[in-house]
Amino acid sequence: MKRIYLLFASLLVLSCNTSESKINNEKKEIIQQEIKDTLIDNKGNEKLEIEKEKVITSENNSISPISFSPEKGTAVLIGESIKLLNENLEIIDSLNLKQGSFVNIIAKSDSLYNNKEYCDAFNYLKVRNVFKNGIMDGRDVYKISDAMLDTLDSNQKKIKLFRTEFYGIGVSDEEGLTFCANYNEPVVFKDESKSFFGLVEIVKDSVFEKATWNKKVDFLELMANDGAYDKVKNITFTENGIILKINRSFQEGFTNFDLLLKYENGKYKAKYLNYPETKYEEY
């Protein structure tokens, strides 16, 4: 009888271990499937077929389903709801990250995220600012590119306009034109004489609406997309501010318009002075 009890007890323990192992395996499969569902390919909404997503363990032993590669640069933040996240993509700061704040980029996610629309896809970024380190949605991060800048020097007064690029889906990708329109093209302005370095607020009026094609923007932009390309052709320093003459070229035709940059209360504001109709002769 004692042997029968021992045999029954052994079978009961083995059954429990098997059930627990099965539950753990099912949990692992669910976690991996959730990771797969957040990834999309560069063609559209089809999910990537991946065997296993690389998992990174942070210093506090938390698990992140995102793999990163080194990325360096300085970026300015633009967005309606900017948040700093931890390795588990939980909010750790949303108070100190205002539009116009600067961060240093540390790394970029190896994959795009967003399982709905390709035009809304983005890379996650590891960033560092004066408050703390964390992860950010790349659609709020505009990297300042030294390779795309306009340097203007007149009467020994030097200003610079830095173009930017964000970590969402822009006008083109590795496959060519994306036909996506969920992006901005802000510039960062530097005036050494005023020790100013930052975004330029825009004065919104009827000329602004015409020049920006009714696009909802809060800061000065220079177009560089499949529809138009802006290039600063001339600069004039006046008592009222700095006047930029900008050439905007299209696939067919062009226009030249004037923009006033005025320094007030420690910051610059931009006002479109005119926006003529498109011309089609040589310029």
PyMOL commands that set and color helices and strands:
alter all, ss='L'
color gray80, all
select helices_A, chain A and resi 2-37+118-120+138-140+206-211
alter helices_A, ss='H'
color red, helices_A
select strands_A, chain A and resi 56-57+63-64+68-77+84-85+91-93+102-109+124-128+133-137+141-154+157-166+172-173+176-177+187-191+196-199+201-202+229-237+242-249+254-264+267-272
alter strands_A, ss='S'
color yellow, strands_A
deselect
rebuild
show_as cartoon
